[in-house]
Amino acid sequence: MSKQEELDNIACTVRWCSNCELYFGRKNIVFGEGDPDAKLMLIGEFPEEREDVIGKPFVGRPGKLLEKMLAYISLDRSKVYLSNIVKCHPKNNRTEDQEVQCCINYLKKQIDIIQPKVIVTLGATATQRLLDIKENISKLKGTWQEFKGIKVLPTFHPSYLLKNFTDENRESVKRDFDKAKAMLTDIK
């Protein structure tokens, strides 16, 4: 079975998932998309409202900014894999522990199938939930972590940057993406 077929099987399971309350309000699951052989995987917290409508991760203004961030390191979204911790849009734009617990194993299966060389976690929640730690993003941002032997680099979420777009934040994220690119080059 190909990696894409394995991912499609998990996506089918997620489509029928009713393990938490997010099942009732969703329009679509937002499982993830991209190259199943990607060396780089980017993980956010949850799909935003527009992503729920379209069924794809990182669309709208945050998605456009993420595409610019990827272009900065000479990649586009078709060459990476994009996903979220939670696969359904939460109405209050906040995830609860139960929702994360219901979805985190789906994400771990995606990672097991894709086997990226580098994961960039976008935002505090994605970082904390994937790595099962409590540290603040300001302490972890730009520092290499590890998940199942895979290098993980926490950075700011594009939505955060859109609300807090300063030269300092922009340069900081550029440095993080430079680190990710260098690591991808080093471990090929």
C-alpha positions as CSV (number, residue, x, y, z in Angstrom):
1,M,0.0,0.0,0.0
2,S,1.4,3.4,-0.9
3,K,1.8,6.2,1.7
4,Q,-1.1,8.1,0.0
5,E,-3.3,5.1,0.3
6,E,-2.4,4.8,4.0
7,L,-3.1,8.5,4.6
8,D,-6.5,8.2,2.7
9,N,-7.5,5.3,4.9
10,I,-6.8,7.3,8.1
11,A,-8.7,10.3,6.6
12,C,-11.7,8.0,5.9
13,T,-11.6,7.0,9.6
14,V,-11.4,10.7,10.7
15,R,-14.3,11.5,8.4
16,W,-16.5,9.2,10.4
17,C,-15.1,10.1,13.8
18,S,-17.6,11.2,16.4
19,N,-15.3,11.0,19.5
20,C,-15.7,14.6,20.6
21,E,-18.2,17.5,20.3
22,L,-16.5,19.0,17.3
23,Y,-18.1,16.3,15.2
24,F,-21.5,18.1,15.5
25,G,-20.5,21.5,14.1
26,R,-18.0,20.7,11.4
27,K,-18.6,21.2,7.8
28,N,-15.5,19.2,6.7
29,I,-12.6,17.4,8.3
30,V,-9.3,19.1,7.6
31,F,-7.1,16.1,7.6
32,G,-4.0,17.5,6.0
33,E,-2.5,17.7,2.5
34,G,0.7,17.7,0.6
35,D,3.4,15.4,-0.5
36,P,3.3,12.1,1.4
37,D,7.1,11.8,0.8
38,A,7.7,15.3,2.1
39,K,10.9,15.9,4.0
40,L,9.2,18.9,5.8
41,M,5.9,18.8,7.7
42,L,4.3,21.8,9.2
43,I,1.8,21.4,12.0
44,G,-0.7,23.9,13.3
45,E,-3.3,23.7,16.1
46,F,-6.7,23.4,14.4
47,P,-8.5,24.4,11.2
48,E,-9.9,27.9,11.1
49,E,-13.5,28.6,9.9
50,R,-12.5,29.0,6.2
51,E,-10.5,25.8,6.3
52,D,-13.6,24.0,7.7
53,V,-15.6,25.2,4.7
54,I,-13.0,24.3,2.1
55,G,-11.6,21.2,3.8
56,K,-8.0,22.2,3.3
57,P,-5.4,23.4,5.9
58,F,-3.8,26.9,5.8
59,V,-6.0,28.8,3.4
60,G,-7.0,32.5,3.6
61,R,-4.6,35.1,4.9
62,P,-2.7,32.7,7.2
63,G,-2.2,30.3,4.3
64,K,-1.0,33.0,2.0
65,L,1.6,34.1,4.6
66,L,2.7,30.5,5.1
67,E,3.1,30.2,1.3
68,K,5.4,33.2,1.4
69,M,7.3,31.7,4.3
70,L,7.8,28.5,2.3
71,A,8.8,30.5,-0.8
72,Y,11.5,32.2,1.3
73,I,13.2,28.8,1.6
74,S,12.4,27.8,-2.0
75,L,9.5,25.5,-1.3
76,D,5.8,25.5,-2.1
77,R,3.0,23.8,-0.4
78,S,3.0,20.9,-2.9
79,K,6.5,19.9,-1.7
80,V,5.6,19.8,2.1
81,Y,2.9,18.2,4.2
82,L,0.5,20.5,6.1
83,S,-1.6,19.3,9.0
84,N,-3.1,20.3,12.4
85,I,-3.3,18.7,15.8
86,V,-7.1,18.8,15.7
87,K,-8.9,17.9,12.5
88,C,-12.2,19.8,13.0
89,H,-12.8,23.5,13.5
90,P,-13.7,24.4,17.1
91,K,-16.4,27.0,17.2
92,N,-14.7,29.1,19.9
93,N,-11.3,28.9,18.2
94,R,-9.9,27.1,21.2
95,T,-9.2,23.4,21.6
96,E,-10.0,21.5,24.7
97,D,-7.9,18.6,26.1
98,Q,-10.5,16.1,25.1
99,E,-10.5,17.2,21.5
100,V,-6.7,17.1,21.3
101,Q,-6.7,13.6,22.9
102,C,-9.3,12.4,20.3
103,C,-7.1,13.7,17.4
104,I,-3.5,13.5,18.4
105,N,-3.2,9.8,17.4
106,Y,-4.4,10.6,13.9
107,L,-1.6,13.1,13.6
108,K,1.0,10.7,15.0
109,K,-0.1,8.1,12.4
110,Q,0.3,10.8,9.7
111,I,3.8,11.5,11.0
112,D,4.6,7.7,11.1
113,I,3.5,7.3,7.5
114,I,5.2,10.5,6.0
115,Q,8.4,10.1,8.1
116,P,9.5,13.8,7.5
117,K,13.0,14.7,8.3
118,V,11.9,18.0,9.9
119,I,8.7,19.2,11.5
120,V,8.0,22.8,12.0
121,T,5.3,23.4,14.7
122,L,3.3,26.6,14.2
123,G,2.4,28.2,17.5
124,A,2.5,27.3,21.2
125,T,-0.4,24.9,21.2
126,A,0.9,22.7,18.3
127,T,4.4,22.7,19.9
128,Q,3.1,21.9,23.4
129,R,0.6,19.2,22.3
130,L,2.9,17.4,19.9
131,L,5.9,17.4,22.3
132,D,3.7,16.9,25.4
133,I,5.4,19.8,27.2
134,K,4.2,22.9,29.0
135,E,7.0,25.4,28.1
136,N,6.0,28.7,26.6
137,I,6.6,29.2,22.9
138,S,8.9,32.2,23.6
139,K,11.3,29.8,25.3
140,L,11.1,27.1,22.7
141,K,10.8,29.1,19.5
142,G,13.7,28.6,17.2
143,T,15.3,25.8,19.3
144,W,15.6,22.3,18.0
145,Q,13.4,19.7,19.8
146,E,12.8,16.1,18.9
147,F,9.8,13.8,18.3
148,K,10.3,10.1,17.7
149,G,13.8,10.9,16.3
150,I,12.5,13.6,14.0
151,K,13.9,17.2,14.4
152,V,11.2,19.6,15.5
153,L,11.5,23.4,15.2
154,P,8.8,25.5,17.0
155,T,8.0,28.9,15.5
156,F,5.1,31.4,15.4
157,H,1.8,30.5,13.7
158,P,1.0,32.7,10.6
159,S,-2.2,33.9,12.3
160,Y,-0.1,35.2,15.2
161,L,2.2,37.0,12.8
162,L,-0.7,38.6,11.0
163,K,-1.9,40.1,14.3
164,N,1.6,40.9,15.6
165,F,3.5,41.7,12.4
166,T,6.6,43.5,13.5
167,D,10.0,43.6,11.9
168,E,11.4,41.7,14.9
169,N,8.8,38.9,14.6
170,R,9.2,38.7,10.8
171,E,13.0,38.4,11.1
172,S,12.7,35.9,13.9
173,V,10.5,33.6,11.7
174,K,12.8,34.1,8.8
175,R,15.7,32.8,10.9
176,D,13.6,29.8,12.0
177,F,12.8,28.9,8.4
178,D,16.5,29.3,7.5
179,K,17.3,26.8,10.3
180,A,14.7,24.4,8.9
181,K,16.2,24.7,5.4
182,A,19.7,24.2,6.7
183,M,18.6,21.1,8.7
184,L,16.9,19.6,5.6
185,T,20.1,20.2,3.6
186,D,22.2,18.6,6.3
187,I,20.2,15.4,6.8
188,K,19.5,14.5,3.1
